């Protein structure tokens, strides 16, 4: 019982640190209230500022990606108990971001500045919508599981952990990674773009696109045909025209010209577990993803 209480306390503190980091991130990117900000006057040489900022972004990207990979988790949970593995990931990601906020060096050098009042309102609205999208999506895919609280709460209550089921809340029917889409809005929608802000936006965009490749490889491995069909139908990041559904069972049988009835039944049963029908395609998407800390 003492161990379970300790794990819960650890998970709760990790979550509180994440929440504070997330709120600071909004102000840091938006350039208000907090003492350190993404934009500002150059206080050192451009070369030094760029080198330090890129190093900070690299630290976060490496931590965020490596600790999320299955091969790392398999080794990591030999050291860290499984119940607090997710909380530890969240804590490390928060610390990496706090380091970035603390040591970030603004560069100045304005890239663009929108002066039209109406246009500024539109950009700030989209900025806010991006952060709101991030919070909304985490709630739709089980916020507390994503940030490790569910993993420490269930053992405390003496209940076994059950993986969150494969499903597609509304935003996931327009893009496969609405969490990342929200971050892109938050990072790019600004009426004043400086060089440091541009470096930050470009680096995080590149990281997001790269991270999705690794993440989807894990999702295909975990969810099989259901996720492959979902990925074929729904755009990755930018909402657009959805591709017509190709029956998942038909694709399977196309590779097997004369399947036995037993094999057909097995395939149908397996697809049904993921919410896939012959006409509607997958109706669910992974509820737990690494898009996360600040997706991830």
C-alpha positions, 0 to 999 in steps of 0.5 A: 500500500505504501508503494502504491501511495508513493507511486500515486504521489509521484504521478500527481506531482509529475502531472502538476509540473506538466500542467504548470509547464503547459500554461507557461508554454502558452505565455512563452510562445504568445509573449505575455505575462511570463519573464522569459519569452520566445520573442525579444531583443538580441542579448548576445551574438546571433550565432551564439543564440542560434546555437543554444536555441537549436541545442535546447530544441534538440534536447527536447526532441531527443527526449520526447522521441526516444523515451516514447519508443517501444524498444526504450520502454521495454528496457526502461521498465526493467529499472522504473516500475511500469505504473510510473513509466508514463509519469516519468516520461511526462516529468522528463518532457516537462523538465526538458521544456522548462530548461528550454524556457529558462535558457532560450535566447531571443534573436530579434530580427523581425520576419513579418509584422501584421498591423491590420487590427482585424488580421491581428485578431484573426491570428490571435484567435487561431493561436488560442484555437490551437492551444484549445485544440490541444487541450480538447483532444487530450480530453477526448483520448483520455487526458489522465491516461495520456499524462500518467495519472490513470496508471497510478490511480487504478493500482491505488484503487486495487483495480487492474489497468486496461488499455484505452480502446481504439476509437476515433473521436470527432477531430480524428475523423478529419486528421490523424493527428489533431493534437499536433495540428493544434500545436502547429496553429499555436506555433505559427499563428502570430502577428509578429514573427521574429527569427527566433520564433521562426526557428522555433516554429520550423524546428517543431514542425520538422520534429512533428512530421518526423515523430509521426513517422516513428509513432505511426510505425508503432501504431501499425505494429500495435493495431494492425490492419485497422490503423493501416486502413485508417491511415489510408483514409484520413489525412495526416495533419492538414484537413482535406479530402478524405479518400473513399473507404476500401473494405478492409476485409476485401483488401485482405481477401484480394491477397488471398484469392481462395481463402478458406471460410475459417480464415475469413471468419478469423479475419472478420473477427479480428477486424471487428475487435478494432471496430472495422466493418466491410463498408465503414472502415475503421471507426476508431483511432488509438486513444493513447498516443505520444503527441502529448506533452506539450503530442507529444 
